[in-house]
Amino acid sequence: MRLFKRLIPPTAIFVALLAVFATLGAAMTPDWQAEPLREHVSVASSQTTIQARDVSSPQEGTYQVSTTSMRIRLTDKVTINAVVRSPLGAPGKRPAVLFIHGAGTGKANEVYGDIASAMSSAGIVTLVPDKRLDTYGTFHRDYYAMARDYLVSLNTLRALPNVDASKAGIYAESEGTWVCEAMAGDDHAIPFMILTSPPAVSGRHQMAMAGNSYLAAVGAPPRLRHAVDSFVSLDFAPIGPNYADFPADRYLDRLSMPLLVNYGTDDLAMPIEQGAQDIATAAKGVGNSNVTVRYYQANHQMRVGAYTSKPGLPLEQHYTHDLEDWTNAVASGASASDWTTPKVAGTQPRQRFAVPTTIRPGLISTLPALLVLLVLVFLCPLVAGIWAIGIAIGNAWARHRTGESGTNRLGTDGDAYCAGYDDHNDVQHHNSERHHLRLPHKLAVALGANGFMSVAGVVSFAAYVVMAARDALSLTYQSTPLTVGWIVLRLIPLVDIALLTWLILSLWRTLRHRTSPDIASAAESTSGYVSSSTDQAWFSTSNSASRHEQGDGDPTFKPTGFPENSSMFRYEHRNYEHENHNRGEIVKPKDATFGFSRTAVIVLCALGSLLSLTLMAFFGLLTY
């Protein structure tokens, strides 16, 4: 029964803390999650061939390709390099294509070389310009400024002597398709567009779908996917990326020209089914039914040999042939009714998750708030540790200054001569009524454990996320390690709550005993130690009585039996001075405190634990 009673307080505190942080975690969890896609695209044929009625166009390899470099002046202060590839010997003015970079590419001579050369060998002039990088960064990208720059490059292509300006269209991949959409609003004369791997939605919505797709593909637990949802929901301003909320879906109705939409069925980053459906629906809404969709068993860059992007991978064997046939047919005037091949064809796609329709954050709604929380989780224990070291150094220096040695200290739990008193502090302030409590050993250990776990929990979660991200980006199936790791992670906040419970109880017991007399239960020795559950104190009833009998009214009274520089001497002398102490027992002053420094250490360690638990609740580790 006694053990049961002793377990009631810690159990109650633990359950209360768990309930608080579980509720907080639920409040911080977004009210949406990525759902499986239920409306799928059906291909009419597995063949990707594209043909139009009464159109005969040059095939790949018909012409030799001339490659030249040129400079394009975008503004008075900015000039970029570009590479032009032309079909040698092709008659008349030719159709042309301007290439727009996707994410991760920038130099004209480092990208699109194989695609542009293949199309040029089929009679199409191609222009690949550099990407202007002063408007394009990791966190801030201006797609409207990029659209204006690419329009300058498009007009440069139109002005080439072997190009038919009315037949100069655009090829774009991935992120570059957003630039296309912005260009379409500024230039209504663009005759056609080739959109390869287009997100068709905002970056935030695409990231939510892609994160869930990648993690599911490697066997990550569902709760980790929900943690991704929580992060994607955040408002990234003013840190970025600002392009997360580029309203791509709002500009789809600008696509009134003939469109060729291409997706790789191995591409987990893009909404390969929803994207095609959204583009076709938006185009139809503005009277454009000339939309052709092709699916290839390829990755995001239409390359084969790996699900992810790697250098040196070959293009899907039919891809460039289909680009050339479609471009030449459109340039020849093919309309929606002229195609003799299906509008939707190729490998049957399988998009696992739908793009969420709405994304709203939970209680923590901004990235800066989350980063502040993360910094404080590390900063609080760090400052507390440095402060505690400073206190220890100060104590040692004070003892050195007063000539004390370790042999004069009493107690085994780190307390001074009397339970909770700071001996060197009393030396410095012995004329003051204010006394500072030292940190008992158990309380100090509890503080250290809480500080360590608050950091260790966040570091462990970060390490797990890095491991999961590495597996996801490389598409390495690791279901068992990821599942076991998540289970272990979920135990960490429980340990953290247990340690916080221990800290609360240790602090409460320490503060409770400062106002309770430590009465000796066995005071048979005239000079000895009396142990209690929380501290030790010197006690002697006969000594106390004789002390008061001898010294009452004598301001010069000095207790005998102890050296004047010893802890016991100072303790006896101080107790004599405090007439309000009960005779025959040692009473701790009711105004005793930890002092500012020790209080700050306690507060910082506790705050670090609370913030760490809040962070883990945000990522779903306390959601049940």
Secondary structure as UniProt FT lines:
FT   HELIX           2..28
FT   TURN            53..54
FT   TURN            60..61
FT   STRAND          65..73
FT   STRAND          79..87
FT   TURN            88..89
FT   STRAND          94..100
FT   TURN            103..104
FT   HELIX           108..110
FT   HELIX           113..120
FT   TURN            121..123
FT   STRAND          125..129
FT   HELIX           133..135
FT   HELIX           143..158
FT   TURN            161..162
FT   STRAND          163..173
FT   TURN            174..175
FT   HELIX           176..186
FT   TURN            188..189
FT   STRAND          193..196
FT   HELIX           203..217
FT   TURN            218..219
FT   HELIX           222..232
FT   TURN            237..239
FT   HELIX           242..245
FT   HELIX           248..254
FT   STRAND          259..264
FT   TURN            265..266
FT   TURN            272..273
FT   HELIX           274..285
FT   TURN            286..287
FT   STRAND          291..296
FT   TURN            300..301
FT   TURN            311..312
FT   TURN            317..318
FT   HELIX           319..331
FT   TURN            332..333
FT   HELIX           336..338
FT   STRAND          344..346
FT   HELIX           367..401
FT   TURN            402..403
FT   HELIX           406..408
FT   TURN            419..420
FT   HELIX           423..428
FT   TURN            429..431
FT   STRAND          436..437
FT   HELIX           441..474
FT   HELIX           479..513
FT   TURN            514..515
FT   STRAND          528..531
FT   STRAND          536..539
FT   HELIX           541..551
FT   TURN            552..553
FT   TURN            555..556
FT   TURN            564..565
FT   HELIX           567..577
FT   TURN            579..580
FT   TURN            583..584
FT   TURN            590..591
FT   HELIX           595..618
FT   TURN            619..622
//
